[in-house]
Amino acid sequence: MAVTKMGYIMMEQKGFGLRLMDEIQNEGIVHNEGVAKIEAVTERNFVSYTSFFQHPAGTIDDPDARWIETLFQSIDLAKYPDTLDLMINSPGGSPTAAEKIILTCRKYAKSFRVIVPQTAMSAATMVAMGADKIVMTETAEIGPIDPQMIQKLSNGQEIIRPAAAYVDAYRDLVNRMQESITSGKPPHPYVELLRKIDPTWIQVCLKARQLAKKIVHDCLSQHMLHGKAETEIDAIVKNFLTEGEEFSHGRAIRAEKVKNFGLDVEVLATGSDLWKLVWELHERCQRHVQSAGLAKYFVARSGGINVRVQPLQIS
């Protein structure tokens, strides 16, 4: 450490030995420098959002937009004016939280892209659809926009399932009960199961699906697909809903299919210079959340934010 004539403190650069230890230990400074390397290639501001999929608080939630904005406040966005790339790897979560992330990012940039290095499902797919363009690696995947619902059981355990799963199960029981009554069979087994289901929760799930549909439709019509016919946008939104209804909520939708659905997608060729930088940062961030037991990790060129615990609420 040295002191200049003006009295300001300047830190000496780390030597080879200390830098090597940073690399081995996957220190935050390595992540910051990884972001800076990506920005040097794209000439765009860059922020990364990494979730630990196995962590109970790893889903997209309302405070996420605030964490992202905190990073915006800590970097000089004027270095790459009016631009922002958000790299996201997340299993999804709350539709309203996804909308807040989109609105926050757009408040700070006129040109907004979402980069998907590996997986952005459910509400994370919604965030991607709120961008001007989606950038994906060749093996990256997004998914159906059916929201992930977090339900607390009577024993205190929290489970995460797609909204459609709850709605479909409820409708199936109702149909089986009605069929039993019509055919003269005892409906009691289905009646007993229906009594264990809170109808209010089913309404919450239905409203969450409707909200997800509206948010995505509004974002596409205002940004990525601005000027397109309403019927064309409706068809695209329907594709991202029915993909989960007809097959599986976790089914991968890769770049070629995303293009066929009508979204603006750029594919990073495996082995390209930018792909190498994006993939290295993604891998380092994934290992960081896993080794540290974090729920989420946000990082920019100036620093990062570790999130260990976060309240889970559905309203």
C-alpha positions in Angstrom: 0.0 0.0 0.0 1.3 3.5 -0.9 0.2 7.0 -0.1 0.3 9.7 -2.8 1.3 13.3 -2.3 -2.4 14.2 -2.3 -2.9 11.9 0.7 -5.0 9.3 -1.2 -4.3 5.7 -0.6 -3.5 3.5 -3.5 -3.4 -0.3 -3.2 -0.6 -2.1 -4.9 -1.5 -4.7 -7.4 -1.4 -8.3 -6.2 1.7 -10.3 -7.2 1.5 -13.6 -9.0 1.4 -15.7 -5.9 -1.6 -13.9 -4.4 -3.4 -13.8 -7.7 -2.9 -17.5 -8.1 -4.5 -18.1 -4.7 -7.4 -15.9 -5.7 -7.9 -18.1 -8.8 -7.7 -21.3 -6.8 -10.0 -20.1 -4.0 -12.5 -18.7 -6.6 -12.3 -15.3 -4.8 -14.8 -12.5 -5.6 -12.1 -10.3 -7.2 -11.8 -13.0 -9.9 -15.5 -12.7 -10.6 -15.3 -8.9 -10.8 -12.5 -9.2 -13.3 -14.4 -11.8 -15.2 -17.3 -9.3 -15.6 -14.9 -6.6 -16.7 -13.4 -8.9 -19.4 -16.9 -9.6 -20.8 -17.7 -5.9 -20.8 -14.5 -5.2 -22.7 -15.7 -7.5 -25.5 -19.4 -6.5 -25.6 -18.9 -2.8 -24.6 -22.0 -3.1 -22.5 -22.6 -2.9 -18.7 -22.9 -6.4 -17.2 -24.5 -7.9 -14.1 -24.7 -11.5 -13.2 -27.5 -13.2 -11.1 -26.8 -16.8 -10.0 -29.2 -19.0 -8.0 -28.4 -22.2 -6.1 -31.2 -24.4 -7.4 -31.1 -26.7 -4.4 -31.4 -23.9 -1.8 -34.9 -23.3 -0.4 -34.5 -19.5 -0.9 -32.9 -19.8 -4.4 -36.1 -18.7 -6.2 -36.7 -15.3 -7.7 -38.3 -13.1 -5.1 -39.2 -9.4 -4.6 -36.0 -8.3 -2.9 -33.9 -9.4 -6.0 -34.7 -6.2 -7.9 -33.3 -4.2 -5.0 -30.1 -6.3 -4.9 -29.6 -5.7 -8.6 -30.2 -1.9 -8.2 -27.7 -1.8 -5.4 -25.1 -3.1 -7.9 -26.2 -0.5 -10.5 -25.6 2.2 -7.8 -22.1 0.8 -7.2 -20.8 1.0 -10.8 -20.3 3.8 -13.3 -23.0 3.0 -15.8 -21.8 5.9 -18.0 -18.8 3.7 -19.0 -21.1 2.0 -21.4 -24.0 4.4 -21.7 -27.6 3.2 -21.8 -26.6 -0.5 -22.1 -27.2 -3.5 -19.8 -26.6 -7.2 -20.0 -28.1 -9.3 -17.2 -26.8 -12.8 -17.0 -29.2 -15.1 -15.2 -29.2 -18.7 -14.0 -32.3 -19.4 -12.0 -35.1 -22.0 -11.5 -37.7 -19.2 -11.5 -40.1 -18.0 -8.9 -42.5 -15.1 -8.4 -44.0 -13.4 -11.5 -44.3 -10.0 -9.7 -40.6 -10.3 -8.7 -39.7 -11.0 -12.4 -41.6 -7.9 -13.4 -39.8 -5.8 -10.8 -36.4 -7.0 -12.2 -37.4 -6.1 -15.7 -38.7 -2.6 -14.7 -35.5 -1.9 -12.6 -33.2 -3.0 -15.4 -35.1 -0.9 -18.0 -34.9 2.1 -15.7 -31.2 2.1 -15.9 -30.7 1.2 -19.6 -32.3 1.9 -23.0 -30.8 -1.3 -24.5 -31.4 -4.3 -22.3 -30.3 -7.9 -23.0 -30.6 -11.1 -21.0 -27.9 -13.7 -21.2 -28.7 -17.3 -20.4 -25.6 -19.4 -19.9 -27.4 -22.6 -18.8 -30.9 -22.4 -17.3 -33.5 -19.7 -16.9 -36.9 -21.3 -16.1 -40.3 -20.0 -15.2 -40.0 -16.4 -13.8 -36.4 -16.3 -15.1 -37.8 -17.0 -18.6 -40.2 -14.1 -18.0 -37.2 -11.8 -17.2 -35.6 -12.9 -20.5 -38.8 -12.2 -22.4 -38.7 -8.7 -20.9 -35.4 -7.9 -22.7 -34.8 -6.5 -26.1 -32.9 -9.6 -27.0 -32.1 -12.9 -25.4 -28.5 -14.2 -25.7 -28.1 -18.0 -25.2 -25.3 -20.5 -25.3 -25.9 -23.5 -27.6 -26.8 -25.7 -24.6 -28.8 -23.0 -22.7 -32.5 -23.5 -22.0 -35.4 -21.4 -20.9 -38.8 -22.9 -20.1 -42.6 -22.5 -19.7 -43.7 -19.3 -18.0 -46.1 -21.2 -15.6 -45.0 -19.7 -12.2 -43.3 -21.7 -9.5 -45.5 -21.7 -6.4 -44.0 -22.0 -2.9 -46.5 -23.7 -0.5 -46.0 -24.2 3.2 -47.3 -27.5 4.5 -48.9 -28.0 7.9 -45.6 -29.6 9.2 -43.7 -26.4 8.3 -42.1 -27.9 5.2 -42.0 -25.7 2.0 -42.5 -27.3 -1.4 -42.1 -25.7 -4.8 -44.4 -26.8 -7.7 -45.7 -25.2 -10.9 -49.1 -23.5 -10.6 -50.5 -25.6 -13.3 -49.8 -28.8 -11.3 -52.0 -27.6 -8.4 -54.8 -26.4 -10.7 -54.7 -29.6 -12.8 -54.8 -31.9 -9.7 -57.7 -30.0 -8.3 -59.7 -30.1 -11.6 -58.9 -33.8 -12.0 -60.3 -34.6 -8.6 -63.5 -32.6 -9.3 -63.9 -34.4 -12.6 -63.4 -37.8 -11.1 -65.9 -37.0 -8.3 -68.5 -35.9 -10.9 -67.9 -39.0 -13.0 -68.4 -41.2 -9.9 -71.7 -39.5 -9.1 -72.9 -39.8 -12.7 -72.0 -43.5 -12.9 -73.5 -44.3 -9.5 -70.2 -45.0 -7.8 -69.2 -43.7 -4.4 -67.5 -40.3 -4.7 -66.3 -40.2 -1.2 -62.6 -40.9 -1.9 -62.4 -37.8 -4.1 -64.5 -35.7 -1.8 -62.1 -36.5 1.1 -59.1 -35.5 -1.0 -60.8 -32.3 -2.2 -61.5 -31.4 1.5 -57.7 -31.3 2.0 -57.2 -28.7 -0.7 -57.6 -25.0 0.1 -59.7 -23.5 -2.8 -58.2 -20.1 -2.0 -54.8 -21.6 -2.9 -56.1 -22.8 -6.3 -57.3 -19.2 -6.9 -53.9 -17.9 -6.0 -52.4 -20.3 -8.6 -54.8 -19.3 -11.3 -54.2 -15.6 -10.7 -50.5 -16.2 -10.8 -50.8 -17.8 -14.2 -53.0 -15.0 -15.5 -50.5 -12.4 -14.1 -47.5 -14.2 -15.7 -49.4 -14.2 -19.0 -50.2 -10.4 -18.8 -46.7 -9.4 -17.7 -45.0 -11.3 -20.6 -47.6 -10.0 -23.1 -47.1 -6.4 -22.0 -43.3 -6.7 -22.1 -43.2 -8.2 -25.5 -45.5 -5.7 -27.0 -43.6 -2.8 -25.5 -40.1 -4.0 -26.3 -38.8 -7.1 -28.0 -41.8 -7.5 -30.3 -42.9 -3.8 -30.5 -45.0 -3.2 -33.5 -46.0 -6.8 -34.0 -49.7 -7.7 -34.2 -51.5 -8.6 -30.9 -52.5 -11.9 -32.3 -48.9 -12.8 -33.1 -47.8 -11.9 -29.5 -50.8 -13.8 -28.1 -49.7 -16.9 -30.0 -46.1 -16.6 -28.6 -47.3 -16.2 -25.0 -49.6 -19.2 -25.5 -46.7 -21.3 -26.7 -44.7 -20.6 -23.6 -47.7 -21.5 -21.4 -48.9 -24.7 -23.2 -45.3 -26.0 -23.5 -45.5 -26.7 -19.7 -49.2 -27.8 -19.7 -48.8 -30.4 -22.5 -45.4 -31.8 -21.4 -43.4 -30.8 -18.4 -42.8 -27.6 -16.5 -39.1 -28.3 -16.5 -38.9 -29.2 -20.2 -36.0 -27.4 -22.0 -36.7 -24.8 -24.7 -33.5 -24.2 -26.5 -32.4 -21.4 -28.8 -33.7 -22.8 -32.0 -37.1 -23.5 -30.6 -37.2 -20.0 -29.0 -36.5 -18.5 -32.4 -39.3 -20.7 -33.9 -41.6 -19.4 -31.3 -40.8 -15.8 -32.6 -38.5 -14.3 -30.0 -35.3 -12.4 -30.8 -32.4 -14.7 -29.9 -28.6 -14.5 -30.4 -26.7 -17.7 -30.0 -23.1 -17.7 -28.6 -21.2 -20.3 -30.5 -19.5 -22.9 -28.3 -15.8 -22.1 -28.2 -16.1 -18.4 -29.2 -14.2 -15.8 -27.2 -17.3 -14.4 -25.6 -18.7 -17.9 -24.9 -15.4 -18.8 -23.0 -15.7 -15.6 -20.9 -19.4 -16.1 -20.1 -19.0 -19.8 -19.4 -16.0 -19.3 -17.1 -17.9 -16.6 -15.0 -21.0 -18.8 -14.9 -19.0 -21.8 -13.7 -17.2 -19.8 -11.1 -20.4 -18.2 -9.8 -22.1 -21.7 -9.6 -19.3 -23.1 -7.6 -19.3 -20.1 -5.4 -23.0 -20.4 -4.4 -22.6 -24.1 -3.8 -19.4 -24.0 -1.8 -20.6 -21.1 0.3 -24.2 -22.4 0.7 -25.7 -19.2 -0.7 -29.2 -18.8 -2.0 -28.1 -16.3 -4.6 -25.1 -14.3 -5.8 -25.1 -11.0 -7.6 -21.9 -9.7 -9.1 -20.7 -6.7 -11.2 -17.3 -5.4 -12.1 -17.0 -3.5 -8.8 -18.2 -6.2 -6.4 -20.8 -8.8 -5.5 -23.6 -9.5 -3.0 -24.1 -12.8 -1.2 -27.6 -13.7 -0.3 -27.9 -16.5 2.2 -31.5 -16.3 3.5 -34.5 -14.6 2.0 -38.1 -14.6 3.1 -40.5 -16.5 0.8 -43.9 -15.0 0.4 -46.7 -15.5 -2.0 -49.4 -12.7 -2.2 
